[in-house]
Amino acid sequence: MLDRIGLGWRVFATGLSFSLFGLGGLLLRVFVFPLLALCVRDGAVRVRAARATVRLSFRAFVGIMRGLGVLRYEVRGLDKLDREGQLILANHPTLIDTVFLMAFVRNADCIVKGGLWSNPFTRGPVRAAGYICNDRGPELIEDCIASLRAGGNLIIFPEGTRTPRGGAPELKRGAANIAVRGARPVTPVRITCEPPTLGKGDKWWHVPPRRASFRIDVMDDIGTERFLAPAVPDVVAARRLTEYLQRYFTEKGQQHA
């Protein structure tokens, strides 16, 4: 009986959390970011202020979910993210991985789907924070490199979508191309969630039988120098780095299994 009550509460609390998330995005768009645009004239300063606002809002969101008993979380190696111009690559098991990372990374940048630019709940934060739109075509990689050089901490999920439950991550080459062409080390982040929830194909009300526990491990940097040998074309170096990262994330996943 108590288990059923607890499950019912987590379903309600999860729905309430996402409702507050949507309402918060709308309030930021209608009130906070227009006011920020009026008060801060310098574009670069305004973007940093907008990103700080998003970070604090996301931190509040995960705090609400924890306070309501929906989830618990632990972040290990957080000090490794206290830098500028980092290329942060993470696996993608759940719907809220982006929220978690952006809640803890200062001046975080990310690649967003073009549809988010017109969504009434997300377009305010997305545009004000200067996030990178994924419909830029060939210019997308250059936009990412420019963000890193400007001090942005770029968060990318190399899979491009959530990992299928029970499946191994399948990485695309876009993130490796950015690392190779921008000559940037990679900061890998491993995200695990037990029991699994909010995965690919899950609805928000598919709540697990007990509170979900998230663990976020920030790993040591992976340098790209070994993949950038003289006379090695960028496309070959990116392929080799992608293969390496594929093995890296797969092995880390097996260690946490």
N, C-alpha and C positions, 0 to 999 in steps of 0.2 A: 504493500500500500504506500509506504513512504517513498519507495523507488518511483512509483507512478506519479506521485505528487511532485517529486524532484524533477522528473522528466517534463511534466507539464509546466512547471515553473521555468525551466530552461528554454522551452519553446516560446513561452510568453516573453521572457527576458531577451531572447535573441531577436524576436520581432520588434520589441520596444527599442533595442539598441540600434537596429538598422533604420527604424523610423526616425530616431533622433539624429542618426548620421545624415539622412536625407534632409531633414529640417535644418540641421546645422549648415549643410552646404548651401541651402537656399538663403539662409540668413547672411552667410558670408558674401554671397553674390549680391544680395540686395542692399545690405547696409555696410559691411566692413570694407570690402574691396573698393567700392565707389568712394568711400571716405578716405581710404588710403591713397587713391589716385589723386584726390584733391589736395591732400596734405603733404604728399611726398612727390616732388617734381622730378628728382633725379631717377631715371629709369632703372639703373642697376640697383640703387638703394631700395627702390620700390619693389623690385623682384625679390630681393633678399628678405624684405619685411613680409611680403606675401608668403614666401616659403616658410618663414618662421611661424607665421599664423597657422598655416596648414599643419606644420609639425606639432604645434601645441594642441591644435584641434584633434589631430589623430591620436596624440598621447592621451587626451581626455577620453576619446572614444574607447580605446583599449582599456583604460582605467575603469570606465563605466561597465564594460563587459566583464571585467574581473570583479568589480564590486557587486554586480548582480549575480555572480556565481556561474556565468556562462563559460568562463575559461580561466586558466591561470597561465602564467608565462615566466620564462627565465631567459635572460640574455647573457651570453658568455663572450668575453673578449670585446666588450663595447668600446673600450679605449682605442681599439684599432680603427674605429670609424671616426675618430676625432681629428681628422685631417681635411685638407682641401684638394680638389681635383682628383678624387678617387673614382675608379671604375669598379663598381660593386656588382658582382654577379651572384645571383641566388637561384636555388631551385624553387619550385612553385607548387607546393602541395595543396594550398587552400586559397579561398577567395580573398582573404584579408592579409596576405603576405605583404602586399604593397603598403598597406596601412601600417603594419608593424614596423617595417624598415623605415618608412618616412617619418614615423613617430620618434625615431631615435637618431636619425642622420640629419645633421645641420646642413643647411643650404642644399637640400636634396633636389635633384632634377630627375626626370624620368621621361620615357617615351609613352605617349598616350594615344589611344585610338581616335581617329578623326571624329567619330560620333560623340565623344565626350565634349567636343568643342561646342556642340549645339544642345547638349542635355541640360535642362534648366537647373538641375541639382549640382552639376559638376563644372559647367562652363565658366562660372565666376572664378573659382580657385584655379582651374587649369590655365585660363588666359592670364590672370593676374600674376601667377607664379612663373610664367614663361616656360612651361613645360614643352617638350618637343613633340610635334604632331607626326604620327607615323605615315602620313600620306605625302611626305616630301619627296618620295622617290629617290633618285640618285644622290640628292643633297642631304639625305638623312644622316649618313655617316659623318659628313663634314659638320653638320649641326651638332652632333654628339661630341666630336673632337673639340669643336669651338667651346662647348659648354665646359668640358674638362679643363681646357686651357684658361678659361675665365674663373676657375676655382669651384665650379659646381661639382657636386658629388653625384655622379650619374648611376642610378639604380636600374639594372636590366635583368630580366628573367630570360636567359638564353633559349629556353624552350618555346617562348612565345605564347604559351598557354599553360593552364594547369596540368600537372602530371596526372595521367590516368591512374586511378587507384590500383595498386599492385603492380604497376608498370615501372620500367626504368625511364629516367629522363632522356629525351631525344633533343639534343641541342642543335640549334641552327647556327649558321656562321656569322650572323650579323655582329654579335658581341665581340667575337674574335677579330673581325675586320676592324672594329673600332680600336681594340687594344693594339693590333699590329700597326695600323696606319697612324695611330696617335702615339705609338711607342710608349704605352702606359702599362704598368703592372696591373694585375687583376687582384681584387680583394674578394675572395669567395666567401659566401655565407650559406650555411646549411640550416634549413628550417625543417623541423619535424613536429608532428602533431599526433598525439595519442590520447584517446582513440581518434581515428580520422574523422574529420568533419569539414564541411564547406569545400569539398573537393570537386573535381570535374564531374559534372552531371548531377551534383547534389543540389537540392533545394534548401533554402535557409531553414526550413522547419524540419529537415532531416537531422534532428539533434541526436547525438550519441547517447548511450545508456548512462554515461557518467560525464562529469565535467571534462572538457578537452584541456589538455596540457600542451602548451607550445614551448618549444626549446629552440632558441636562435643562437647558433654558434658562428662567431666571426673568426675565420681562419687566417693564417698567415698569408701575406701577399704571394702571388705567383708572378715572377718576372717573365717578361716576354723576350728577353735577350736570347735565350737558347733557341727560340724559333725564328730569330731574325739574322741568321747567318748570312755572310756576304754572298751576293749573287742569287739568293733565294727570293723568288717573286713574292709579293705580298699575298697573293691568292694561295700560294703553297703554304706560307707561314700561317695564314689564318686557318687553313684546313688542318694543319698539324696541331695548332693550339686548340681548335675545337675538339679534335680527337682526344687530346690530353684531358681537357675539361670534362668530356664525356665520361672517361674512365674515372676521373677524380670524383665527380658527383655520384657516379654509380657505386664506387667503392665506399664513399662516405655514407651513402644510404644503407649499404649492407652492414656497415659497422654499427649503425644506429638501429638496425632492425632487431 
